[in-house]
Amino acid sequence: MILTSYITNTRNKRKIYGIIGAAITLVIPFFLFLNNHDHHLETDQSFCPFKLLTGFPCPGCGITKSLVYFYEGDWYKSISYHILGPFVIIFSFLTIIVLTTELITKKEYFTSWLYNRKLAYGLAIFLAVYHFIRLVYFVHDNSWDSILQQSMWK
């Protein structure tokens, strides 16, 4: 009996952390959107540690800017910063709804989808191919000096 309640409490804590994480994912870009009057996001330095060290974007670079421009209604610019940006918004809203419903009803929904290895491998392969294509365009569009300027080794 003790083990069952411990597992239930652990799962509930994870669900609460998931709700908090999804809410933060939606709220931080929203506050950046509210502060983006003069479109300073286009010229500001990235906060990505990988990009600061190497000058090259990581697979997640551009998602925050993508979310900000999605909130502005500029879908083309949103997708140009990162193709998965709009999907992050949809996924975050669905995560909040499903996990809140699971906490209220004490039932598990979509567990077979969320813990599906084929889906995880498929998403990983898609992200790797997409990142490789982005790197090819990034190197093509930038000189080595400009790549170095985007790092902390200016």
N, C-alpha and C positions, 0 to 999 in steps of 0.2 A: 504494500500500500504506500509506503514512504517513497519507494522508487518511482511509482506511477505519478505521484503528486510532484516529485522533483522534476521529472521529464515534462510534465504539463507546465510547471512554472518556468522552466528553461525555454520551452517553446513560446510561451506567452511573452517572455522577456525579449526573445528574438523578434517576435512579431512587432512589439512596441518599438524596438530599435529600428526595424524595417520601416515602420510608419514615420518615425522621426527622420531617418535618412532620406526617405522619399520627399518629405516635406521640406527639408533643408535644400535638397536638389532643386525644388521648385521655387523656394523663397529667395535664395541668394541671387540667382539671375534676375528675379523680379525686382529686387532692390537696385541692382545694377542698371536695369532698364529704366527705373524711375530717375536715376542719376545720370543717364546718358543723353542729356540735352544737346551737348555740343559734339556728340559722336566721338568722344575721346577713346572709346574701346578700339577703334580701328587703328589708332596710333600708339596705344599704350603697350608697354613691354608685357610679355606673358609671365604669369606666375608659375608656370610649369617648371618643376625642378630639372627635369630631363632637358627641356629646351634651354634653360639657363646654363646648364653644364655643357651641352653639345652644340647648341644652335639649331638642332634639328627637332621637328615636332614629334611628340610621342603619339601613340594611337588615339589618345583621348583629347589631344590639343584641338581647341576650337569648339568644344561642346558648350562651354559656358557662353561664348559669344553667339553661338548658334541659338541657344535658348533666349538670349536677350533680344536678338533680331526676330525670333519667332514671336515673342511678346509684343514687339513693335508692329508685327503684321507683315514684315518683309520676309516672306517665305523663301524667295530666291536667295537672298543673302544668308538666311539661316542655313539652308542646305549647302551653300557654297563654303561656309565655315566648317561644317561637319554634317555628313549625310544622316547621321543617327540622332541629331539634335531633336527634331520633332518626335522621334520615336521615344526618346528619353522622357519627354513631357507626358506622352500617352502612357508609357510604362509606369511612370511615377504616380500618376493619377490612379491607374488600375491597381497598383500595389497598395496605395492607401485604402482604396475601396475594399479590395479583397481581404487584406489583413484586418481591417476594422470589422468587416463582416465575420471573419473567422473568430475574432475575439468575442464578439457579441453572441454568435450562435454556438460557439465551442465545437465547430466542425471544420474539417480541412477541405479546401477547394483547390483544384488545379495542382495538387501535389505531384501528380505524375508528369505534368508539363514542366513544373519548376525544377524538378530533379531529374530531368531527362538528359542523358549523356549525349544522345544524337543531336539534340537541340543545342546543347552547350558547345559541342565540337563544330557544328555548323556555324554558329555565331562567331566562334573563335577563328575559323577559316575565313569567313566573310570579313572580319575585322582585320586579319592579317593581310589579305589581298587588297582591301581598301587602303590600308596604311602603306603598303608597298607602292600602290599607284600614286598616292599622295606624295610619298617621298620622291618618286621619279619626277613628278611635276614640280615639287619644291626645289630640287637640285637644278632642274632645267630653267626655272624662273629666277633663281637667285645665284649670284656669284659667290665664290668662296669668301670674299671679303664681307658681303652682306650677311652671310650665314654666321660668320664670326662676330659681326656686330650685334646679332640677335642673341648671342650668348653673353655670359658674364666676363668673358676673356677679351672684351673690347680693346 
